[in-house]
């Protein structure tokens, strides 16, 4: 009898958690569902030699600026997933990113890993307003911190006009761990294929290894014939491929 009541109480707690807090602990619809719905992007299937370089956690006055210099040198466009509180701290860096043709995207306001739907919604809104105040542009892309998401989080982002962006799982450079320039370079160059989304970080710690790695990665991929484009451009290439097939 005691076990029965414990089980009933456990079920009740789960029920309340799901319907009161508005999310489940894990996303359960799966990648295929979200890709077909056009709600989440990991990478695209294409024969065109294009890749999307992305950066999380910035801006940073030193490292983001160094990265922008390199991108300009190799005529590369990137997508920067910006933390709102750092955008407020370094608005001139955000404005430079925008003016130089890079894509600005939302990475929450405080770099929160919270799965509270209300908090995510508030942070998306605050970061969006911050970026708009600097650039006059409203982001339409969102990357959850750490790539951790729930169905409810994705639904909230989509409801607010965002496409959720992840990355190619074989292209997580883990540069935030400072594994060494050689490891970062090898990770990218050995795994790169058309349509990849590559994950780097331009803030949140010492990113000198990232900068040094890019000094090798950008010219190497360019010599292989790759074009560096933004996430929105990558999505458009995907639509173009679909049109050709249909």
C-alpha positions as a printed Julia matrix, in Angstrom:
246×3 Matrix{Float64}:
  0.0    0.0     0.0
  2.82   2.38    0.91
  4.56   1.67   -2.4
  1.3    2.41   -4.25
  1.0    5.83   -2.63
  4.65   6.65   -3.37
  4.12   5.74   -7.03
  0.94   7.83   -7.25
  2.73  10.78   -5.64
  5.65  10.46   -8.1
  3.29  10.47  -11.08
  1.54  13.52   -9.67
  4.84  15.41   -9.32
  5.8   14.63  -12.93
  2.35  15.73  -14.12
  2.59  19.04  -12.26
  6.15  19.66  -13.47
  5.18  19.23  -17.11
  2.02  21.31  -17.08
  2.92  23.94  -14.52
  6.46  24.74  -15.64
  5.61  24.25  -19.28
  8.39  21.93  -20.43
  9.66  18.38  -20.32
 13.17  17.55  -19.2
 14.19  16.4   -22.67
 13.2   17.12  -26.24
 11.44  14.09  -27.66
 10.43  14.96  -31.22
 13.89  14.35  -32.63
 16.12  15.95  -35.22
 14.24  14.69  -38.25
 10.98  16.26  -37.1
 12.54  19.65  -36.43
 14.54  19.72  -39.66
 11.52  18.82  -41.76
  9.48  21.48  -39.96
 12.23  24.04  -40.66
 12.43  24.92  -36.97
 15.98  23.77  -36.17
 19.13  23.75  -38.3
 22.13  21.51  -37.66
 23.67  21.63  -41.15
 22.48  21.09  -44.71
 22.92  18.41  -47.33
 24.53  20.03  -50.36
 27.24  19.42  -52.92
 28.17  23.12  -52.92
 31.42  23.84  -51.12
 29.94  26.16  -48.51
 30.34  26.17  -44.74
 28.93  28.35  -41.98
 31.37  29.41  -39.3
 29.63  30.33  -36.05
 30.8   31.89  -32.8
 29.13  31.73  -29.39
 29.33  33.76  -26.17
 30.6   37.11  -27.47
 31.29  39.78  -28.09
 34.7   40.26  -26.55
 36.63  43.44  -27.23
 39.92  41.63  -27.85
 39.17  38.21  -29.33
 36.11  39.13  -31.38
 38.03  42.03  -32.89
 40.94  39.73  -33.78
 38.53  37.28  -35.38
 36.83  40.03  -37.37
 40.23  41.07  -38.73
 40.88  37.49  -39.91
 37.43  37.12  -41.45
 37.94  40.32  -43.4
 41.36  39.13  -44.61
 39.86  35.95  -46.09
 36.58  37.51  -47.27
 34.66  35.22  -44.93
 31.23  35.85  -43.44
 30.26  34.34  -40.09
 27.32  34.17  -37.71
 27.82  35.47  -34.17
 25.51  34.18  -31.44
 25.61  37.09  -29.04
 25.05  37.28  -25.29
 22.98  40.39  -24.62
 24.84  41.63  -21.54
 28.14  41.57  -23.45
 26.57  43.35  -26.4
 25.67  46.14  -23.99
 29.26  46.2   -22.76
 30.85  46.25  -26.25
 28.31  47.83  -28.61
 31.05  49.04  -30.97
 32.09  45.43  -31.62
 28.51  44.39  -32.39
 28.11  47.32  -34.74
 31.31  46.37  -36.54
 30.08  42.79  -36.93
 26.87  44.03  -38.47
 28.48  46.69  -40.68
 30.94  44.16  -42.1
 28.15  41.86  -43.24
 28.22  39.19  -40.58
 25.04  37.75  -39.15
 23.98  38.66  -35.62
 22.02  36.06  -33.66
 20.6   35.57  -30.17
 22.33  33.51  -27.46
 20.26  34.71  -24.46
 20.99  37.73  -22.31
 22.95  36.17  -19.42
 24.17  32.95  -21.07
 21.61  31.05  -19.04
 21.16  27.29  -19.16
 17.78  27.63  -17.5
 14.97  25.71  -19.16
 12.31  27.95  -17.64
 10.21  29.02  -20.59
  9.37  32.39  -19.09
 13.03  33.16  -18.46
 14.07  32.07  -21.95
 11.36  34.24  -23.46
 12.43  37.24  -21.35
 16.11  36.78  -22.23
 15.4   36.41  -25.94
 13.4   39.62  -25.87
 16.0   41.58  -23.89
 18.87  40.49  -26.14
 16.83  41.23  -29.25
 16.08  44.73  -28.0
 19.74  45.29  -27.12
 20.95  44.25  -30.56
 18.26  46.34  -32.26
 19.28  49.4   -30.25
 22.85  49.01  -31.55
 22.3   47.93  -35.15
 18.66  48.57  -36.06
 18.46  44.83  -36.86
 16.32  42.24  -35.08
 17.84  38.74  -34.94
 15.79  35.8   -36.2
 18.21  33.04  -35.17
 18.63  31.58  -31.67
 21.12  29.07  -30.31
 20.41  27.55  -26.88
 23.35  27.68  -24.48
 25.32  24.45  -24.63
 23.0   23.18  -27.33
 20.56  22.08  -24.62
 16.93  22.4   -25.62
 13.46  21.08  -24.94
 10.4   20.86  -27.16
  8.83  23.7   -25.19
 11.94  25.86  -25.63
 11.9   25.34  -29.39
  8.18  26.06  -29.53
  8.76  29.3   -27.6
 11.58  30.38  -29.91
  9.52  29.61  -33.02
  6.5   31.42  -31.58
  8.7   34.5   -31.15
  9.93  34.37  -34.75
 13.21  32.5   -34.35
 14.81  29.58  -36.12
 16.88  27.5   -33.68
 20.44  26.83  -34.83
 22.66  24.04  -33.58
 25.84  22.84  -35.33
 27.24  19.82  -37.15
 28.0   17.38  -34.35
 31.35  16.45  -35.91
 32.26  20.15  -36.02
 32.17  21.02  -32.34
 35.72  22.31  -31.96
 35.47  22.37  -28.14
 37.77  25.36  -28.33
 36.37  26.58  -25.0
 38.42  23.81  -23.37
 41.63  25.24  -24.87
 42.7   21.82  -26.21
 45.57  23.27  -28.23
 45.7   24.98  -31.61
 46.72  21.78  -33.41
 43.7   19.85  -32.11
 41.27  22.61  -33.09
 42.74  22.84  -36.59
 42.7   19.06  -37.11
 39.15  18.76  -35.82
 37.89  21.19  -38.43
 40.03  20.33  -41.43
 39.67  16.55  -41.1
 35.91  16.74  -40.76
 34.82  19.53  -43.08
 32.29  18.73  -45.75
 29.86  20.9   -47.75
 27.0   22.31  -45.74
 28.7   22.08  -42.35
 28.0   24.42  -39.44
 31.22  24.85  -37.44
 31.14  25.87  -33.78
 33.71  28.22  -32.24
 33.66  30.6   -29.27
 34.88  34.2   -29.36
 34.45  34.99  -25.66
 33.94  33.45  -22.23
 37.65  33.01  -21.52
 41.03  33.01  -23.22
 40.27  32.52  -26.91
 43.79  33.02  -28.24
 43.88  29.37  -29.37
 40.73  29.95  -31.41
 42.28  32.95  -33.11
 45.51  31.05  -33.86
 43.54  28.08  -35.19
 41.53  30.32  -37.51
 44.78  31.68  -38.92
 45.32  28.16  -40.31
 41.75  27.03  -40.92
 40.52  29.95  -43.01
 43.26  29.88  -45.68
 43.26  26.06  -45.78
 39.51  25.81  -46.43
 39.61  28.71  -48.87
 42.37  26.94  -50.84
 40.1   23.88  -50.96
 37.46  26.03  -52.66
 35.15  26.58  -49.71
 33.0   29.69  -49.38
 32.22  30.99  -45.88
 28.59  32.07  -45.58
 26.11  33.01  -42.86
 23.48  30.68  -41.41
 20.69  32.52  -43.21
 22.56  32.12  -46.49
 23.02  28.43  -45.71
 19.28  28.06  -45.16
 18.62  29.75  -48.49
 21.03  27.34  -50.22
 19.03  24.48  -48.7
 15.8   25.92  -50.07
 17.48  26.25  -53.46
 18.47  22.58  -53.4
 14.91  21.59  -52.52
 13.57  23.66  -55.41
 15.96  21.99  -57.87
 14.88  18.55  -56.7
 11.15  19.31  -56.81
